[in-house]
């Protein structure tokens, strides 16, 4: 489902927004918050959580109430732990979350991320978390290549959502 379709369905279901400004702000919020592949599930959850009897379309504040965000510091720290636990600088990897991928790239790529100095672990984690929180999810993830040319024939390590990783691999 496309973002514009999502807004259209909301309007059909709940009625028109009180102003075009609120509709535009809601559209911008939805684009920044969710990928198009998530929208059908979000709409189903919305119907279950917010009764149709009110006939007022949800705005960004309603969405925040209904779908509270995960604490990004905790989520980023979880990604950091997962990524540092497995793999080495020779491996090719696919990271399903673009924020985690960009955070790894901020170190110079996968090989450099793997070669971090253990004495700087606190600062590296802090850098990873800050980069993770600053990235917007509006571009697809991709394969990050390791240092070994022999790994090109081997399937990359996959982190996160395996289906998303396999889709990236097939593209």
Secondary structure, DSSP 8 states (H G I E B T S, - for coil): --HHHHHHHHHHHH---S-HHHHHHHHHHHHHH--GGGHHHHHHHHHHHS-GGG-----HHHHHHHS----HHHHHHHHHHHHHHS--TTS-EEES-HHHHHHHHTTTSHHHHHT--GGGHHHHHHHHHHHHHH--S-S---EE--S-GGGGSS--EEES-HHHHHHHHH-
